[in-house]
Amino acid sequence: MSHPPLMLGIDVGTTSVKVLAADIEGKNICAEDNSYSLHQSQDGYREQNPQEIRAAVHQTVKAVISQLSQPIAGVSFSTAMHSLLAVDETGSAITPMLIWADTRSQKYAEELRGTDLGNSIYQKGGAPIHAMLPLCKIAWLRDHQSDTFQRAHKFLSFKEWLLYQWFGEYVIDYSMATATGLFHQEDLDWNRDALAFASIDVQQLSQPVPTTYVLRGLSNKIVEDTNLPEDAPVVVGASDGCLANLYASGLNPKEATLSLGTSGAIRLISQKALPDEQMRIFNYLLTEDHHVLGGPTNNGGIILNWLHQNLYHGKCSYEEVLTKAAQIEPGADSLVCLPYFHGERAPFWNERIQGGYFGVDSDHTVDHFARAALEGVVYNMYSIGQGLEDAAGSFDVIWADGGVIRSDFMVQLIADVFNKPVYVAESHHGVAEGAIMLGSYALGLVNSLEEVVKNTEKKREFTPNPALRSVYQEQYERFREWGKIVNQQTTES
């Protein structure tokens, strides 16, 4: 009996790589993952070693290939957005990789944000102005590491660099390109005004290609390092956020995807480019016909880690922290937490904004502070969701994924605050599965994206409690008003 074609989905995340082997009907065969380190040499710096990540990718692919009893039909990629490294003419990295969380270029973002040029770059490209953007990071390199800047032959994301190692070709998919701040969506090419701001020319960037672009002819060295077949077709793929949506909500514009791990995001697929006049949301391309709109937060599960370490002093488990918070009445007795402990992206796009507690009284316990902080994380996601609905229209359902979603308390909190049903998907490999869906379409194994996008199986479903709607709305209004005040103070300082 013949088997359905088998694909590899490679998901290169911020802290680990996941490789999944699955057939095009959605049956997962096996998966492996590998982690790598993150370096913070000084405040605002977040760097990684691209060679270390490449070694992890190769090792993980090899581990999966060794478990398969049938050949693969192809490979498809997903990677985290906003990374940047410079390479010389041989393709060798001459800088560490600056990841999305690196904020050293904050000053450049602040100078550009709100100007006519900054607004034009956002409207044309879809990426809100922020220090995460390669646009701002390149400008920082120009002024602070001028020797390196002058030596740079190309400025790349990790995926571009890896694919050059594999095929000797510099390409960047439209999905990743829209997340650079350097792209013009309507032209599907680089934005010359943005390039001028960064003082680079088009030859220093990769060739933009569709997310369905296929590369062939792996080098002998890569075949040896990965055990991939030499003739294996490799689909460039897209960004992790876009592919998480493709997996969970398919192409349904009425179903949002909310990811909540260390950081978080809420996203929606649309067939229209819908930049937000208030610049609250991003607008990235999945394909030429499908946009992924949404907003990211810096402050997701990292707040749970802060509670665990600093309020409970590591004396109880993360699960116990969540249990203690869950025992406090909804609304945390009017205690408000702005969870902006690491600056914030959406909805403020303000690297300087700081967190804090408001409305503290003598009856509030440590558990109240925990409840308020976790509610604050969800209120901020809800605020992003409001901007998303203003731009793209209302959605009916939320698909939730990420490490924090393993807590029933947190998922129910999301359902209650948003007043919408929340589904948790069966798979823990949704991004890699999204890459396989896109790759299957790119390689002609299915006739259309609509055909390959299946109804993702629900592992759990949470419905909102209508009795809590007014409590959370009242508390959210307090949260929103305090957020406006703090954002204004830090913007003007």
Buried (B, 14 or more C-beta within 10 A) or exposed (E): EEEBBBBBBBBBBBEBBBBBBBBBEBEBBBBBBBEBEEEEEEEBBBBBBBEEBBBBBBBBBBBBBEEBEEEBBBBBBBBBBBBBBBBEEEBEBBBBBBBBBBBBBBBBBBBBBEEEBBBEBBBBBBBBBBBBBBBBBBBBBBEEBEEBBEBBBBBBBBBBBBBBBBBEBBBBBBBBBBBBBBBBBEEBBBBEEBBEBBEBEEEBBBBBBBBBBBBEEBEEEBBEBBBBBEEBBBBBBBBBBBBBBBBBBBBBBEBBBBBBBBBBBBBBBBEEBBBBEEBBBBBBBBBEEBBBBBBBBBBBBBBBEBBBEEBBEEEEEBEEBBBBBBEBEBBBBBBBBBBBBBBBBBBBBBBBBBBBBBBBEEEBEBBBBBBBBBBBBBBBBBBBBBBBBBBBEEBEBBBBBBBBBEBEBBBBBBBBBBBBBBBBBEBBBBBBBBBBBBBBBBBEBBEEBEEBBEEBEEEEEBEBBEEBEEBBEEBBEBBBEBBEEBBEEBBEE
